[in-house]
Amino acid sequence: MTAEEAKSRIENLSRELERHNHSYYVLSNPTISDFEFDQLLKELEQLEEQFPAFTDANSPTKRVGGDITKKFATVVHDFPMMSLSNTYSKDEIIEWENRIRKIADGKLEYVCELKYDGVAIGIKYVDGAMTRAVTRGDGTKGEDITNNVRTIRTIPMKLKGNNYPSDFEIRGEIFYPLASFQKLNEQREEAGDALFANPRNTASGTLKMQDSAIVASRGLDCYLYGVYSKETLASSHFESVQYAGEWGFKIPSAERTMIAKCENIDQITDFINHWDTERHNLDFEIDGIVIKVNNYRQQEELGFTAKSPRWAIAYKFKAAEVTTVLESVAYQVGRTGAITPVANLKPVLLAGTTVKRASLHNADQIEKLDLRIGDHVYVEKGGEIIPKVTAVNLAKRDPNAPVFEYITHCPECETALVRNEGDVKHYCPNDLGCPPQIKGKMEHFISRKAMDIEGLGSETIDQLYDAGMLKSIGDLYDLTSEQLLPLERMAEKSVENMLTGIQESKLVPFERVLFALGIRYVGETVAKKLARYFKSLDKLMEADVETLVAVDEIGERIAESVVEYFQNEEHQLLIDRLKSAGLQFEIPAEQFAGNTEKLKGLSFVISGVFEGHSRDELKELIEKNGGKNSGSVSSKTSYILAGEGMGPSKREKADKLGVTIISETDFEGMID
């Protein structure tokens, strides 16, 4: 095949695959079989590999992912991505309409559409091709997640027709279909992995993944509902959405009344009431209805407040609620020993699923609700996996129901519980002998943000614990293939991968090892601060409370927890074992090469987007030169390091407090 023939075939295959893709995912009307589609895709992949010069950034082969994005660039939005003002009251919608009628000229028409509970996205197209996809971020700027968005099959990479603006942005919401989310959690449960909390958070986390192949495998979906361009195409919002459908976008269906034009409050109310009932029949989550003025000229006339457009408002549904009977209370023990009470309920249908359990949070919540076994309780579901008990129907209470008594001993190991001053939770102090704590600590130790040990998961931890091979984190580094191979489901390759992962974890830097130890209140950020301040575990172990609270942002509660952890003889023995195993317990001297104290005593707030550095790089430079990073402007702020698109609220506060604003160039001069 000549180069010219290959180029032509690649272009034809790309068009054909995108057409079939649109028919299958957007129109739900497949035009060829999966096998035929896969054969065409395979041919395109082979041609692109053979003739890489003709590969397009928006090729259908990008749908399967594979691109690795180590850092998501920050991008300033062409049009601000503002949030909407919202209400739970229909009366407030009437008040909103009365306000805007006084400003807008002429008769008002409205558009009602679903408020999707997902991740807002702005996708830019130039000459009909996707060029970037950016998250909402702070409304002024967001993260460029283009590679990941290209894997979502309902989002076209090249548009149909030719009547679209040459340069425009379309906005919408990426979400996790409920059926796909349930399937994912079933797979995780089978694998012994922790379940994801809810579809929205899972969609958000998925879009931030570095490996687009994983994103592609997750089956995200997207509805697009807003066109933004300097070129005038339509005179109204509804009209522009219909155009977007013609260009190949998955838009809210007018036939299914997912979007509708309304002339008055009565019609708006009818739309709200319809979807308040019907939302439970959707395969995705919505949390309300968005009402917009339809006419673009009137939108422009109404304008914006500092935070939101005047021409739109969101009506939010109240969380779904039912009543059922509290049959008993169970207790869960977390890796830190925290005790969490869970209500066992008489099964009841709530928001389309059968609910048998609900969160009770802690002893104070039980006391506040004055719960009794046998009570008729109100249960609310606001998006989380486990719903919560919100109130008791006292009118139905048995007058002889005994007062509820919270447990005094651990349900797993029978150790007397403790409750520290200022804590809402009770704790089991037997951290080295309580099975759920031991397993939980190990699962935390091997997790991605800690030691990141491949080949090990919670199911394997359970298996090794039950076999008596793992009773402590230190036991991990004594495991051998001779021990592991006789176990069920332990093939030679999986054992090899596990032992390789354990060996490679010995290179994990000190700050992550410190986080992996699972010291109460020592999360990622605190572990990083302590590691950088003390530079070695030996020096940290010598520190008293007074020394620790001198570290930036380390309070007394954290300091006392750290001291208590290292004073424990069993923990000292564990540290000795991990040292002998070869783990990293100090920061190498070369890592501090080039460190200065040029910014010592100075506090910086970073705002905006910069030409020469990312925000993370600037933060690192500040710390490397002895300065401190802060997220908010206060009287203690020395400088605001400002880039393009600096937040107006930060500028206003800086003026008020007299804080100096410096540029990227000014900053570079300070550290040169």
TORLUMZA-315079 format. One record per residue (C-alpha): residue in three letters; x, y, z. Coordinates in steps of 0.02 Angstrom, whole numbers, plus 50000, padded with zeros to 5 digits. Each point is the difference from the previous one (the first is absolute). Layout:
N
ALAXYZ;...
***
This chain:
672
MET500005000050000;THR500695017049952;ALA500075014450124;GLU498615009049906;GLU498894984550003;ALA500344997750186;LYS499565018150036;SER498354998449907;ARG499584983450084;ILE500405007050174;GLU498865014949970;ASN498584989049935;LEU500164987650143;SER500005014250127;ARG498415007449928;GLU499144983049991;LEU500474995250179;GLU499425016650070;ARG498344998149907;HIS499744982650073;ASN500565006250171;HIS498695014049995;SER498634987949946;TYR500414987950141;TYR500375011450148;VAL499005015849964;LEU498524993749898;SER499944982550082;ASN499754993049824;PRO501494989049952;THR500314998749813;ILE501314986050002;SER500474985850119;ASP501315001850136;PHE501114987849905;GLU499915010349839;PHE500375016050098;ASP501514991950083;GLN500674994049832;LEU499915017649928;LEU500835007250155;LYS501384987049992;GLU500345004449817;LEU500115018550046;GLU501204996350144;GLN501144990049884;LEU500005013649867;GLU500395013650128;GLU501434989550067;GLN500674997549823;PHE499725018149947;PRO500175010550161;ALA500115016349902;PHE498144998549959;THR499424996850179;ASP498755013050060;ALA499895006050181;ASN498134996749987;SER500134982849922;PRO498704987050056;THR501484989750065;LYS500175013050139;ARG498354993550070;VAL500894985050076;GLY501225011150095;GLY501814996250038;ASP500675017850015;ILE500845003850166;THR499795017650070;LYS501215002750144;LYS499395017650039;PHE498395008549945;ALA500355017549936;THR498985014650067;VAL499035009349865;VAL499075016650009;HIS498204998549937;ASP499545010249846;PHE498325003350084;PRO499874999250192;MET499204983850062;MET498915007350136;SER498954990350124;LEU498135002650009;SER499075007150149;ASN498874986550069;THR498444997750104;TYR498964986250078;SER498445010849997;LYS498755002549858;ASP499525016650080;GLU501795006049972;ILE499834995849815;ILE498495011649994;GLU501045013550088;TRP501404997249873;GLU498795002049856;ASN499275016050075;ARG501775007250015;ILE500534996549823;ARG498355006049925;LYS500415017350067;ILE501675000049907;ALA499694990749836;ASP499115008149855;GLY498554990649920;LYS499114983650034;LEU501094986850083;GLU500104981949945;TYR500914987050104;VAL500894983649971;CYS499944986450132;GLU501284986149997;LEU500694986750117;LYS501375004350124;TYR501214985749975;ASP500964994250154;GLY501694997949917;VAL501585009449950;ALA499825016249903;ILE501065000849843;GLY500375012849865;ILE500554992849831;LYS500765011249867;TYR499824996649813;VAL500955008749861;ASP499464996949820;GLY498954985350058;ALA501374990850096;MET500204998250188;THR501525009750060;ARG499844999750189;ALA498874995150145;VAL500125009550164;THR499214997450172;ARG499035013950087;GLY501385002950129;ASP499715016550088;GLY498935006749856;THR501425010449928;LYS501204985949963;GLY499954981050003;GLU501034984649961;ASP500314993949822;ILE499374981949996;THR499864998549811;ASN500814982749985;ASN498774992850124;VAL498475008349924;ARG500464993149828;THR499654982650069;ILE498165004050034;ARG499084992949851;THR498475011450009;ILE501115015349973;PRO500455002749816;MET501815003949958;LYS499485006349828;LEU498335008149964;LYS498674995749872;GLY499405012649870;ASN500805017049971;ASN498845013050078;TYR500915000950168;PRO501025015350055;SER501824999249949;ASP500535002250183;PHE498834995850144;GLU499854991550168;ILE498644988050052;ARG499634996550182;GLY499204985350084;GLU500134987350138;ILE500994983850002;PHE499224986750109;TYR500054981750047;PRO498464990249941;LEU499254991250151;ALA500054982749920;SER501855002049959;PHE500365006750174;GLN499124985350082;LYS500964987749889;LEU501655008550045;ASN499634998650186;GLU499494981749981;GLN501694996749917;ARG500905009250140;GLU499044990450132;GLU500494983549919;ALA501815005749995;GLY499935005250183;ASP500285018449958;ALA499135014350090;LEU498385005249917;PHE499865017049918;ALA498895012050096;ASN498885007049863;PRO499945002349810;ARG500435018650001;ASN501604998350102;THR500514984749901;ALA499765009349835;SER501035014550067;GLY501404988550060;THR499994990349837;LEU500235015849897;LYS501555004650102;MET500854983349966;GLN501685000749912;ASP499694984749891;SER498645003349871;ALA499834981349968;ILE499244998050174;VAL498835014649964;ALA499474991649838;SER499584984050094;ARG498865008950124;GLY498585003849878;LEU499675018250043;ASP498615009449910;CYS499605018249964;TYR498555011549959;LEU500455016749920;TYR498845014850020;GLY500815017049971;VAL500875007849849;TYR501175014950025;SER500735009549852;LYS500385017649941;GLU499164995149835;THR498115002050002;LEU499104984549937;ALA498384998950098;SER498935012950089;SER499554988850147;HIS500714987050116;PHE498744986649948;GLU500385002649816;SER501894998750026;VAL499794983650097;GLN499014992749854;TYR501395005449881;ALA501264991150112;GLY499004984049979;GLU500165001749811;TRP501905001750018;GLY500094983150087;PHE499905004350184;LYS498954990250124;ILE498755013150056;PRO498514999550121;SER498544992149907;ALA498515011549971;GLU498974984549958;ARG500344993050174;THR499675017550073;MET501795000850067;ILE499975017849934;ALA498455010749969;LYS499495017949961;CYS498855007650132;GLU498975015949991;ASN499575002350184;ILE500274994450179;ASP498614987049989;GLN500894991149857;ILE501665001150093;THR499184992450155;ASP499244986049895;PHE501734995949930;ILE500764999750175;ASN498614989050071;HIS500134987949853;TRP501864997150024;ASP499934999750191;THR499044983749975;GLU500774993549839;ARG501835003050046;HIS500074983050086;ASN499674991649832;LEU501555007749919;ASP501644990649980;PHE500975015050065;GLU499835011650147;ILE499235017349995;ASP499835011250151;GLY498835013349934;ILE499365010449854;VAL500875014749916;ILE498885014449940;LYS500735012249873;VAL499375015049905;ASN499964993549821;ASN500345015749897;TYR501865004449984;ARG499655018749985;GLN499034999750163;GLN501384989750082;GLU501245013649951;GLU498825013350067;LEU499844991250168;GLY501874997150017;PHE500904992650149;THR500265002650186;ALA501764997550069;LYS499694981350015;SER498634994549881;PRO498935004749849;ARG498395009550041;TRP499124991249857;ALA500074982550076;ILE499594991350163;ALA500124982050060;TYR498604991850097;LYS500724985950106;PHE498994984950050;LYS499924995550183;ALA500934983950041;ALA498924984549984;GLU499294994850169;VAL498994985250067;THR499524992950170;THR500424982550061;VAL500384990650161;LEU501684999850090;GLU500274981450036;SER501755000650077;VAL501655009450002;ALA501644992449938;TYR501755007050027;GLN501445001049877;VAL501835001850049;GLY501115010349885;ARG501884998849976;THR500325013550130;GLY498854991350124;ALA498585012449972;ILE498304992350040;THR498585004149880;PRO498214995050045;VAL498904994149856;ALA498104998150006;ASN499294983449943;LEU498295004049928;LYS498454991049945;PRO500294999649810;VAL499175014649912;LEU500025006849822;LEU500885016849989;ALA500435009249838;GLY499854984149899;THR501084988750111;THR499624989050150;VAL500795007350157;LYS500444988850147;ARG501335010550088;ALA500285018350039;SER501375010250081;LEU499835005750181;HIS501715008850000;ASN500434999550186;ALA499344998850179;ASP499585018650006;GLN498864998249848;ILE499094985350079;GLU499775010050160;LYS499435015449903;LEU498684989749907;ASP499554990850162;LEU499934983749904;ARG499204984150068;ILE499974982849922;GLY498304997849916;ASP499815018549960;HIS499215005649837;VAL501395010649925;TYR500165011949852;VAL501364994849878;GLU500725011949871;LYS501074996349849;GLY501035014549937;GLY501174991349877;GLU501094989350113;ILE499994980949999;ILE499404998950181;PRO498505011350035;LYS499825008650168;VAL498705000050139;THR499405017950021;ALA498594999350127;VAL498814989150103;ASN498104999349987;LEU499675001750187;ALA498124997749976;LYS500304981849954;ARG501254996250140;ASP499654985650120;PRO499835008650171;ASN500964985450079;ALA501475001049879;PRO501625000350105;VAL501255014349982;PHE501374995249877;GLU501694996250078;TYR501585002349896;ILE501284985950010;THR501465001550122;HIS501134986549925;CYS500644996449825;PRO498804988449905;GLU501494991149921;CYS501294997650139;GLU499025005150158;THR501285013250051;ALA499265014450101;LEU499645014949886;VAL500745017350028;ARG499405017149947;ASN501265014149997;GLU499505017750044;GLY499405009349846;ASP499684983949900;VAL498254995249943;LYS500524981849977;HIS500364986150123;TYR501594990149965;CYS500654982550032;PRO501795002750064;ASN500544982149959;ASP500755005049832;LEU501234985449995;GLY498784986450051;CYS498305004849927;PRO499724990549834;PRO499105013949902;GLN501325012650053;ILE501434988549951;LYS499224996449829;GLY499505018249977;LYS501765006250039;MET500724987749875;GLU498775005349866;HIS500465018250034;PHE501864995649997;ILE499914992049827;SER498825013149926;ARG500455010549847;LYS500395016250092;ALA501024990750131;MET501184985749953;ASP499054996149837;ILE500384981350003;GLU499404991749840;GLY499304982450009;LEU499265002650173;GLY498195004350038;SER498824999050147;GLU499454982349951;THR501804993950001;ILE500325008850166;ASP498504990650073;GLN500644983549931;LEU501765002450068;TYR499345005950168;ASP498854984950016;ALA501454988649952;GLY501025007450143;MET501325007449885;LEU499585018350032;LYS499765006250177;SER500995016149977;ILE500565011549860;GLY501774993750028;ASP499484982349952;LEU499775005949820;TYR501885001249977;ASP500294982250062;LEU498814991649876;THR500764986949884;SER499394990949845;GLU500124983550096;GLN498705006650124;LEU498855007549869;LEU499934987249859;PRO499044986650098;LEU498595012450036;GLU498385000049900;ARG499975011849848;MET501885002950015;ALA500724996449828;GLU501875001549968;LYS499805016249901;SER498905008550130;VAL501224995250139;GLU501445006749897;ASN499075016549970;MET499585001650185;LEU501784997050060;THR500685011949866;GLY498775013350058;ILE500554997650181;GLN501845001749951;GLU499665015549895;SER499095008250146;LYS501685001450088;LEU500385014649884;VAL498435009950048;PRO500555017050072;PHE499985003750187;GLU498475011449999;ARG498924986249926;VAL500714986850119;LEU499535011650144;PHE498245001849930;ALA499914981149976;LEU500304996750185;GLY498225005750031;ILE500325011450148;ARG498355007750054;TYR499745017649927;VAL501574998449891;GLY499325001249823;GLU500995003049840;THR500265018750029;VAL500514998350183;ALA501194985649958;LYS500835010849866;LYS500215014750120;LEU500734989050138;ALA501184991049880;ARG500665016249927;TYR500205008250170;PHE500894985850092;LYS500794991949845;SER500154983050087;LEU498914988650104;ASP501304999350139;LYS499885018950025;LEU498104999449992;MET499954986250132;GLU501055010950117;ALA498805014949985;ASP498865004750144;VAL498315008749988;GLU500785017350016;THR501224996649857;LEU498634993049890;VAL498785014450020;ALA501385011649940;VAL499814991849829;ASP498875009949884;GLU498174994850015;ILE500344986150127;GLY498805002250145;GLU500024992550174;ARG498834985749956;ILE501134994049858;ALA501575002650105;GLU499324989650145;SER499474986149881;VAL501744999349921;VAL500894999750169;GLU498814986650066;TYR500284989349845;PHE501904999950013;GLN500004997450190;ASN499114983449974;GLU501294985950015;GLU499104989249872;HIS500085014249874;GLN501865002250037;LEU500274981449963;LEU499015001949838;ILE501095014849946;ASP501574989650035;ARG499324985949891;LEU499595012049858;LYS501725008050013;SER500814982849989;ALA498924996349848;GLY500765015249914;LEU498585012749995;GLN500395018549976;PHE499985009150166;GLU500935015749953;ILE500055012649859;PRO501634998649899;ALA501145015150019;GLU500035002949812;GLN498135003550005;PHE500385015750099;ALA501365005949881;GLY499635017849948;ASN498885003650150;THR500155017750069;GLU499205011050133;LYS499705014649882;LEU498134999550037;LYS500124995450184;GLY498605007750101;LEU498995004649845;SER498264993449962;PHE499344998949820;VAL498294997849923;ILE500034994449817;SER498585005549885;GLY499764998849812;VAL500894991149857;PHE501855002449962;GLU501074999449843;GLY501634992650067;HIS499434988650140;SER498534989750057;ARG499235004450168;ASP500744984150077;GLU501735004849937;LEU499825017350078;LYS499464992450166;GLU501514988749996;LEU501165014849964;ILE499245009750146;GLU500294985550120;LYS501744996449930;ASN500495017850038;GLY499324999950176;GLY498305008149969;LYS498254994350047;ASN498504996949887;SER498265005050052;GLY498314997649916;SER499175016050060;VAL500455018350020;SER500155006350179;SER500935013250099;LYS501434987350014;THR500204998849810;SER501635007949940;TYR499674999349812;ILE498714994549873;LEU500884992149852;ALA498795004549860;GLY499854993049825;GLU498725001949862;GLY498214998650060;MET500355004150182;GLY498444997950107;PRO499105016850027;SER499614995850182;LYS501864997550037;ARG500425016749918;GLU498645008850099;LYS500614992350163;ALA501815004449959;ASP499525018249973;LYS499045000250163;LEU501424992350102;GLY501415008849907;VAL500794983749940;THR501285002249859;ILE499584991749834;ILE501514993849900;SER500194992549826;GLU500884984049948;THR501495010649945;ASP500065008950169;PHE500004983250087;GLU501404993249892;GLY501025015350048;MET499744996250185;ILE500764982649987;ASP501395003349873;
***
